[in-house]
Amino acid sequence: MNLQQCTISSWSFSSVTFVLDINTLPTVIGVVVFGYTSHIFLPSLEGNMKDPKEFKWMLKWSHIAAALFKAIFGLCGFLTFGELTQPEISNSLPNQGFKVIVNLVLVIKALLSYPLPFYAAVQLLKDNLFRGIKDTSFTGCYSPDGSLRDWALFLRILLLLFTLFIALSVPYLIELMGLIGNITGTMLSFIWPALFHLGIRGEKMVNRDRRFDQMIVALGCSICITGIYFSFIELLRAIKANDQ
């Protein structure tokens, strides 16, 4: 629906400028990295694929398709609304009724896509904390008959409500995405994979590959440090602007 709105408006090509702002660039990088932090879902996806051998092919082309779609969608939105483009692009729509419909669709989409990361987080907590006193610190989540215990269900509901509270409490979406992307995104996408690769395969790697991994770690650390600083500044600036 947003794409339809973009195609029926006159595009403002003069609004597109390529200027690097050091104050906002780290936040932008954090937002981009945040959009590709799918590593936590990969083990579950690969394990449940009908043909796990196609995992690399699926991963490569799904990321390429996602990158193209996001780039085209963002460019179309900015060409349509120009300098009036809002951080949440659906809020830039001039028709209030249409805006409400689009936002409702986005809410439904978020609710339908939320179970995947929520399930991955629950599985991670269960495997590390709730597999029984012999293996972990707490009792297992499941009864001997295979049913979920009442207290385990309560903890899942509590986790769900906590994430909902966080989402409702922080209205600065772009700034927060940049901050989180520069913290967890750089660690998941740059630092940890390269460090784990060095730790597992380091002795068998040639010097060129080892230096390449070290370069990725250094790049990830630099992006993380500068990104946290500038994203935090942007978040404070947005909070002050909203208060005024």
C-alpha positions as CSV (number, residue, x, y, z in Angstrom):
1,M,0.0,0.0,0.0
2,N,2.9,2.3,0.8
3,L,4.4,1.5,-2.6
4,Q,1.1,2.4,-4.3
5,Q,1.1,5.8,-2.5
6,C,4.6,6.4,-3.6
7,T,3.9,5.7,-7.3
8,I,0.9,8.1,-7.6
9,S,2.8,11.1,-6.2
10,S,5.4,13.3,-7.9
11,W,8.9,12.3,-6.9
12,S,11.3,14.9,-5.6
13,F,14.7,13.9,-7.0
14,S,16.3,17.2,-5.9
15,S,15.8,16.1,-2.3
16,V,18.3,13.2,-2.7
17,T,21.7,14.4,-1.6
18,F,24.8,12.3,-0.8
19,V,26.4,14.1,2.2
20,L,28.2,12.2,4.9
21,D,27.4,13.6,8.4
22,I,29.7,12.2,11.0
23,N,27.1,12.9,13.7
24,T,24.4,10.7,12.1
25,L,26.5,8.2,10.0
26,P,27.2,5.9,13.0
27,T,23.5,5.8,13.8
28,V,22.6,5.0,10.2
29,I,25.2,2.2,10.2
30,G,23.6,0.9,13.4
31,V,20.2,0.9,11.9
32,V,21.4,-1.0,8.8
33,V,23.3,-3.6,10.9
34,F,20.2,-3.9,13.2
35,G,18.1,-4.9,10.1
36,Y,20.4,-7.9,9.4
37,T,21.0,-9.4,12.9
38,S,19.2,-12.6,12.1
39,H,22.0,-14.8,13.5
40,I,20.0,-15.9,16.5
41,F,17.4,-17.5,14.2
42,L,19.8,-19.3,12.0
43,P,20.2,-22.6,14.0
44,S,16.5,-23.0,14.3
45,L,16.0,-22.3,10.6
46,E,18.7,-24.6,9.4
47,G,17.5,-27.4,11.7
48,N,13.9,-27.2,10.5
49,M,14.7,-26.9,6.8
50,K,13.5,-29.8,4.6
51,D,16.9,-29.8,2.9
52,P,19.5,-28.2,5.1
53,K,22.0,-28.4,2.2
54,E,20.2,-25.5,0.7
55,F,20.8,-23.3,3.8
56,K,23.7,-21.3,2.3
57,W,21.9,-20.7,-0.9
58,M,18.8,-19.6,1.0
59,L,20.8,-17.3,3.3
60,K,22.6,-15.6,0.5
61,W,19.6,-14.9,-1.7
62,S,17.3,-14.0,1.1
63,H,19.8,-11.3,2.3
64,I,20.3,-10.0,-1.3
65,A,16.5,-9.8,-1.8
66,A,16.0,-8.1,1.6
67,A,18.7,-5.6,0.8
68,L,17.3,-4.7,-2.6
69,F,13.7,-4.4,-1.2
70,K,14.7,-2.2,1.7
71,A,16.8,0.1,-0.5
72,I,14.1,0.5,-3.1
73,F,11.4,0.9,-0.5
74,G,13.4,3.6,1.4
75,L,14.3,5.4,-1.8
76,C,10.7,5.4,-3.1
77,G,9.5,6.7,0.2
78,F,12.0,9.5,0.4
79,L,11.5,10.5,-3.2
80,T,7.8,10.8,-2.5
81,F,7.8,12.8,0.7
82,G,11.2,14.5,0.4
83,E,12.3,16.5,3.5
84,L,8.9,15.7,5.1
85,T,9.7,12.0,5.5
86,Q,9.1,10.8,9.0
87,P,11.4,8.3,10.8
88,E,8.4,5.8,10.6
89,I,7.6,6.3,6.9
90,S,3.9,5.3,7.3
91,N,3.4,8.5,9.4
92,S,4.4,10.6,6.3
93,L,1.2,9.6,4.5
94,P,-1.0,12.7,4.0
95,N,-4.4,10.8,4.3
96,Q,-5.2,10.2,7.9
97,G,-7.6,7.3,7.2
98,F,-5.0,5.6,4.9
99,K,-2.3,6.2,7.5
100,V,-4.4,4.4,10.2
101,I,-5.0,1.4,7.9
102,V,-1.3,1.1,7.1
103,N,-0.3,1.4,10.7
104,L,-2.8,-1.3,11.6
105,V,-1.3,-3.6,8.9
106,L,2.1,-2.9,10.3
107,V,1.0,-3.8,13.8
108,I,-0.5,-7.1,12.5
109,K,2.7,-7.8,10.6
110,A,4.8,-7.2,13.7
111,L,2.5,-9.5,15.8
112,L,2.9,-12.3,13.1
113,S,6.6,-11.9,12.8
114,Y,7.3,-11.7,16.6
115,P,6.9,-15.4,17.5
116,L,10.2,-16.3,15.6
117,P,12.6,-14.1,17.7
118,F,10.5,-14.8,20.8
119,Y,10.7,-18.5,20.3
120,A,14.5,-18.3,19.7
121,A,14.9,-16.3,23.0
122,V,12.8,-18.8,24.9
123,Q,14.7,-21.7,23.6
124,L,18.0,-20.0,24.5
125,L,16.8,-19.4,28.1
126,K,15.4,-22.9,28.4
127,D,18.6,-24.7,27.1
128,N,20.8,-22.7,29.4
129,L,18.7,-22.4,32.6
130,F,15.7,-24.8,32.6
131,R,16.8,-28.3,31.7
132,G,16.7,-29.7,35.2
133,I,18.8,-29.4,38.3
134,K,21.4,-32.0,37.1
135,D,22.3,-30.0,34.0
136,T,21.3,-26.4,34.8
137,S,20.4,-24.1,37.7
138,F,16.6,-24.6,37.6
139,T,14.0,-27.3,37.2
140,G,12.9,-28.3,33.7
141,C,10.1,-26.4,32.0
142,Y,8.3,-29.6,31.0
143,S,6.5,-32.2,33.1
144,P,7.3,-35.9,32.7
145,D,4.2,-36.2,30.4
146,G,5.7,-33.6,28.1
147,S,3.3,-30.7,29.0
148,L,4.5,-27.2,29.8
149,R,4.5,-26.5,33.5
150,D,2.3,-23.7,34.8
151,W,5.2,-21.6,36.2
152,A,7.1,-22.0,32.9
153,L,4.0,-20.6,31.0
154,F,3.8,-17.8,33.5
155,L,7.5,-16.9,32.9
156,R,6.9,-16.9,29.1
157,I,3.9,-14.5,29.5
158,L,6.0,-12.3,31.8
159,L,8.8,-12.2,29.2
160,L,6.2,-11.3,26.6
161,L,4.7,-8.5,28.7
162,F,8.2,-7.2,29.5
163,T,9.2,-6.8,25.9
164,L,5.8,-5.2,25.2
165,F,6.4,-2.7,28.0
166,I,9.9,-1.9,26.6
167,A,8.4,-1.3,23.1
168,L,5.7,1.0,24.5
169,S,8.1,2.9,26.8
170,V,10.7,3.9,24.2
171,P,9.1,6.0,21.4
172,Y,12.4,7.0,19.7
173,L,12.5,4.1,17.2
174,I,15.3,5.1,14.8
175,E,17.7,6.3,17.5
176,L,17.1,3.2,19.6
177,M,17.5,0.9,16.6
178,G,20.8,2.6,15.9
179,L,22.0,2.2,19.5
180,I,21.0,-1.5,19.7
181,G,22.4,-2.1,16.2
182,N,25.8,-0.7,17.2
183,I,25.9,-2.8,20.4
184,T,24.4,-6.2,19.6
185,G,24.4,-5.9,15.9
186,T,28.2,-5.3,15.6
187,M,28.8,-8.1,18.1
188,L,26.6,-10.6,16.3
189,S,27.6,-9.6,12.8
190,F,31.3,-8.7,13.1
191,I,33.1,-9.4,16.4
192,W,31.8,-12.7,17.7
193,P,31.7,-14.7,14.4
194,A,35.3,-13.7,13.6
195,L,36.5,-14.4,17.2
196,F,34.8,-17.8,17.3
197,H,36.2,-18.6,13.9
198,L,39.7,-17.7,15.1
199,G,39.2,-19.7,18.3
200,I,37.9,-22.8,16.5
201,R,39.9,-22.8,13.3
202,G,42.8,-20.4,14.1
203,E,45.6,-23.0,14.2
204,K,44.6,-24.4,10.8
205,M,44.1,-21.1,9.1
206,V,46.7,-19.4,6.8
207,N,48.0,-16.0,7.8
208,R,45.9,-14.2,5.2
209,D,42.6,-15.6,6.6
210,R,43.7,-15.0,10.2
211,R,44.6,-11.4,9.4
212,F,41.2,-11.0,7.7
213,D,39.4,-12.2,10.7
214,Q,41.4,-9.9,12.9
215,M,40.6,-7.0,10.6
216,I,36.9,-7.8,10.9
217,V,37.2,-7.8,14.7
218,A,39.0,-4.5,14.7
219,L,36.4,-3.0,12.3
220,G,33.5,-4.3,14.5
221,C,35.1,-2.8,17.6
222,S,35.6,0.6,16.0
223,I,32.0,0.6,14.7
224,C,30.7,-0.5,18.1
225,I,32.5,2.2,20.1
226,T,31.9,5.1,17.8
227,G,28.3,4.0,17.1
228,I,27.4,3.7,20.8
229,Y,28.7,7.3,21.4
230,F,27.1,9.0,18.5
231,S,23.8,7.0,18.7
232,F,23.5,7.9,22.4
233,I,24.1,11.5,21.5
234,E,21.3,11.3,18.9
235,L,19.0,9.6,21.3
236,L,19.6,12.4,23.9
237,R,19.0,15.0,21.2
238,A,15.7,13.4,20.2
239,I,14.6,13.3,23.8
240,K,15.4,16.9,24.4
241,A,13.7,18.0,21.2
242,N,10.6,16.1,22.2
243,D,10.6,17.7,25.7
244,Q,10.8,21.2,24.1
